[in-house]
Amino acid sequence: MARRTFVVDGVSLNADPAPPGLHIVATPIGNLGDITLRALKTLAGADMVAAEDTRHTGRLLQHFGIDAHLVRYDEHGAAAQRPRLLADLAEGRSVALVSDAGTPLISDPGYRLVREARDAGIAVHAVPGPAAPMAAASVAGLPTDSLLFVGFLPPRHAARVERIRELMAVPATLVFFEAPHRLAETLADLAGTLGPREAAVARELTKRFETVDRAPLGELAERYAGTETKGEIVLLVGPPAERGEIDEAEVDALLAAALDKLPASAAAADVARATGLKRRDLYKRALAMKS
């Protein structure tokens, strides 16, 4: 059996055996100092650690001197891996589930394992800690009274714009993950569909080259156009303006985006739902734009 110990700042500490059940353990999104003491005790005390990438998690465990039994649990092999983990859990073992970074199940595999474990009467324990969406929201300077985590937008332009249109009336700050090579085109699509909303690009959070860039969507789209961006990115877009406060530029941007795919009548209805403005007035405006 692996030694149930871990090391912090050169000091070796003992960990009690983790209680039977599935433990959802958050790990750092960048800075290793963000790991919690409870997470270290759970990783050291669990019978096994189920990881999205065993090599990546192996380096984390090695850093903290944890000798754990690592097994793989990722999106591609989950259907085959899940029954084995459930069998171990049913026999009273403790399994710590981790993702590559942050809180598991947030745009990571795992929810089916949690659901099936609960359905089988197996205890599921939260071991909370870092989560990139919440870290980004805390430093972006955008409204946080209502947040909607969207995850990744579709990679193709048409599907991405359609998804953005579905979200444009949501009265919340929108939080996305995005790949660095798609950031510029995603910002362009957001600006073209949502108009001049305030937004933020949070990059490499908690790491050495952390940046948070806040500006209207159009400015961000211009700033990142043709640039090579690297690192982990969280993209945030502020909520729509309060009804009665929306300006003409945003109305025109919303109508233009809707008219790209819809006739004038349907485009006016779409924007009316998003803004609370009168459909009749928007229809006249759409006809003028088309002509």
C-alpha positions in Angstrom: 0.0 0.0 0.0 1.2 3.5 -0.9 2.5 5.7 1.9 -0.2 8.1 3.0 2.0 11.2 3.3 2.5 14.5 1.5 5.2 17.2 1.6 4.6 20.9 2.0 7.6 23.3 2.1 9.9 20.4 2.8 7.9 19.1 5.7 6.4 15.6 5.5 2.9 15.2 6.9 0.7 12.2 7.4 -2.7 11.8 5.9 -5.5 9.7 7.3 -7.2 7.2 4.9 -9.8 9.0 2.9 -13.4 7.9 3.7 -14.9 5.5 1.2 -16.6 7.1 -1.8 -15.8 9.4 -4.7 -14.0 12.6 -3.9 -14.1 15.4 -6.4 -10.8 17.2 -5.8 -10.0 20.7 -7.2 -6.3 21.2 -8.2 -4.4 24.4 -9.1 -5.1 26.1 -12.5 -1.5 27.4 -12.5 0.1 28.3 -9.3 0.7 25.2 -7.3 0.5 27.2 -4.1 -3.3 27.4 -4.6 -3.8 23.8 -3.7 -5.7 23.3 -0.4 -4.5 21.3 2.6 -7.7 19.2 2.4 -7.0 18.4 -1.3 -3.5 17.2 -0.4 -4.8 15.0 2.5 -7.4 13.5 0.2 -5.0 12.8 -2.7 -2.6 11.2 -0.2 -5.2 9.3 1.7 -7.3 7.9 -1.3 -7.0 4.3 -2.4 -6.6 5.6 -6.0 -6.5 8.9 -8.0 -8.5 9.0 -11.2 -7.0 11.6 -13.5 -7.7 13.0 -16.9 -4.0 12.8 -17.8 -2.0 10.6 -15.5 1.3 12.2 -16.6 0.1 15.7 -15.8 -1.3 14.6 -12.5 1.7 12.5 -11.7 3.9 15.6 -11.8 1.5 17.4 -9.4 1.6 14.5 -7.0 5.4 14.2 -7.3 5.7 17.9 -6.4 3.9 17.3 -3.1 5.6 14.0 -2.4 2.4 11.9 -2.8 2.8 8.2 -3.7 -0.6 7.4 -5.2 -2.2 4.7 -7.3 -3.0 6.6 -10.5 -5.7 5.4 -13.0 -6.9 7.2 -16.1 -10.4 8.6 -16.5 -10.8 10.8 -19.6 -13.5 11.8 -22.0 -12.4 9.3 -24.7 -12.2 6.2 -22.5 -14.8 7.0 -19.9 -17.4 4.5 -21.1 -14.8 1.6 -20.5 -13.2 3.1 -17.4 -16.3 4.0 -15.5 -17.6 0.5 -14.7 -14.2 -0.4 -13.2 -14.2 2.7 -11.0 -17.8 2.1 -9.9 -16.9 -1.5 -9.0 -14.0 -0.3 -6.8 -16.3 2.2 -5.2 -18.9 -0.4 -4.6 -16.3 -2.5 -2.7 -15.8 0.4 -0.3 -12.6 2.0 -1.8 -11.9 5.7 -1.9 -11.4 7.3 -5.3 -10.1 10.9 -5.8 -11.2 12.3 -9.2 -9.1 15.2 -10.6 -9.0 17.0 -13.9 -5.9 18.5 -15.5 -6.5 21.8 -13.7 -9.2 23.4 -11.6 -12.4 21.9 -10.5 -13.4 18.6 -12.1 -16.6 18.4 -14.2 -16.3 22.1 -15.3 -15.9 21.5 -19.0 -14.2 18.2 -18.1 -15.4 14.6 -18.1 -16.9 13.2 -14.9 -20.5 14.0 -14.4 -21.7 10.6 -15.6 -19.4 9.0 -13.0 -20.8 11.2 -10.3 -24.4 10.5 -11.4 -24.0 6.8 -11.5 -22.1 6.7 -8.2 -25.0 8.6 -6.5 -27.6 6.4 -8.2 -25.7 3.4 -6.7 -25.8 4.9 -3.2 -22.1 5.7 -3.2 -21.0 8.8 -1.2 -19.7 11.7 -3.3 -17.6 14.3 -1.5 -16.7 17.8 -2.8 -13.2 18.9 -2.1 -13.5 22.5 -3.5 -10.7 24.8 -4.6 -9.6 26.7 -7.7 -11.9 27.1 -10.7 -10.9 29.2 -13.7 -14.3 30.7 -14.4 -14.7 32.1 -10.9 -11.1 33.3 -10.7 -11.6 35.2 -14.0 -14.9 36.7 -12.9 -13.3 37.9 -9.6 -10.7 40.0 -11.4 -12.4 41.1 -14.7 -14.3 44.0 -13.3 -17.6 43.0 -14.9 -20.9 42.5 -13.1 -20.9 39.3 -11.0 -24.4 39.4 -9.5 -25.4 36.9 -12.2 -23.0 34.7 -14.2 -23.6 32.1 -16.9 -20.8 29.7 -17.6 -21.1 28.6 -21.2 -17.9 26.6 -21.7 -16.5 26.4 -25.2 -18.3 28.0 -28.2 -18.6 25.9 -31.4 -15.4 26.0 -33.4 -17.0 26.8 -36.8 -18.2 30.3 -37.6 -21.9 29.7 -38.5 -22.5 27.5 -35.5 -20.6 29.9 -33.2 -22.7 32.9 -34.3 -25.9 30.9 -33.9 -24.9 30.0 -30.3 -24.0 33.6 -29.5 -27.4 34.7 -30.8 -29.1 32.2 -28.5 -27.3 33.9 -25.6 -27.6 37.5 -26.4 -30.7 38.1 -24.3 -29.4 36.4 -21.2 -29.3 39.0 -18.4 -25.9 37.8 -17.0 -22.2 38.1 -17.6 -21.3 35.3 -20.0 -18.1 33.3 -19.2 -16.4 31.2 -21.9 -13.4 29.0 -22.3 -11.6 29.6 -25.6 -8.6 28.1 -27.4 -5.9 30.7 -28.1 -5.9 30.1 -31.9 -9.6 30.8 -32.1 -9.6 33.9 -29.8 -9.5 36.5 -32.5 -12.3 35.1 -34.6 -14.5 34.4 -31.6 -14.1 38.0 -30.4 -15.0 39.2 -33.9 -18.1 37.1 -33.9 -19.1 38.3 -30.4 -18.6 41.9 -31.4 -20.6 41.5 -34.6 -23.4 39.8 -32.9 -23.6 41.4 -29.4 -22.5 44.9 -30.3 -20.3 47.1 -28.1 -20.7 45.3 -24.8 -17.9 45.5 -22.3 -15.8 42.3 -22.2 -12.5 40.9 -20.8 -9.9 38.4 -21.9 -8.3 36.7 -18.9 -5.2 34.8 -19.8 -2.8 32.5 -17.9 -4.6 33.2 -14.6 -2.4 32.6 -11.5 0.7 32.0 -13.7 3.7 34.2 -14.3 2.4 36.0 -17.3 -1.2 36.5 -16.1 -3.1 39.3 -18.0 -6.6 40.6 -17.8 -7.6 42.8 -20.8 -10.9 44.6 -20.4 -12.5 46.8 -23.2 -15.6 46.9 -25.4 -15.9 43.9 -27.6 -15.1 45.8 -30.8 -11.9 47.1 -29.3 -10.8 43.7 -28.1 -11.6 42.2 -31.5 -9.4 44.8 -33.2 -6.6 44.4 -30.6 -6.4 40.6 -31.0 -7.0 40.4 -34.8 -3.9 39.0 -36.5 -2.1 38.4 -33.3 -0.7 35.1 -32.0 -2.1 34.4 -28.5 -0.9 31.7 -26.2 -1.9 30.3 -22.9 -5.1 29.3 -21.1 -7.9 31.8 -21.8 -11.2 32.7 -20.1 -13.4 35.1 -22.0 -16.1 37.2 -20.3 -18.8 39.3 -21.8 -20.9 41.7 -19.8 -24.7 41.5 -19.7 -26.9 43.4 -22.2 -27.8 47.0 -21.3 -30.9 47.6 -19.1 -34.0 48.0 -21.1 -34.4 51.6 -22.0 -30.6 52.1 -21.8 -29.5 50.3 -25.0 -27.9 52.7 -27.5 -28.4 53.0 -31.2 -25.1 51.4 -32.1 -25.9 48.3 -30.1 -29.4 48.1 -31.7 -27.9 48.4 -35.2 -25.2 45.7 -34.4 -27.9 43.3 -33.2 -30.1 43.9 -36.2 -27.2 43.6 -38.6 -26.2 40.2 -37.1 -29.8 39.0 -37.2 -30.3 40.1 -40.8 -27.3 38.0 -41.8 -29.4 34.9 -41.3 -33.0 36.1 -41.1 -35.5 38.1 -43.1 -36.4 41.6 -41.7 -39.5 40.5 -39.9 -37.9 37.6 -38.0 -34.7 39.7 -37.3 -36.9 42.4 -35.8 -38.7 39.9 -33.6 -35.4 38.4 -32.5 -33.9 41.7 -31.5 -37.2 42.8 -29.8 -37.0 39.7 -27.5 -33.4 40.6 -26.7 -33.9 44.3 -26.0 -37.5 44.9 -25.1 -37.8 47.4 -27.9 -40.9 47.6 -30.0 -40.9 45.1 -32.9 -42.7 47.5 -35.2 -39.9 50.1 -34.8 -37.2 47.5 -35.2 -38.9 46.2 -38.4 -38.8 49.7 -39.9 -35.2 50.0 -39.0 -34.3 46.6 -40.4 -36.0 47.5 -43.7 -34.0 50.7 -43.9 -30.8 48.8 -43.2 -31.5 46.3 -45.9 -32.2 49.0 -48.4 
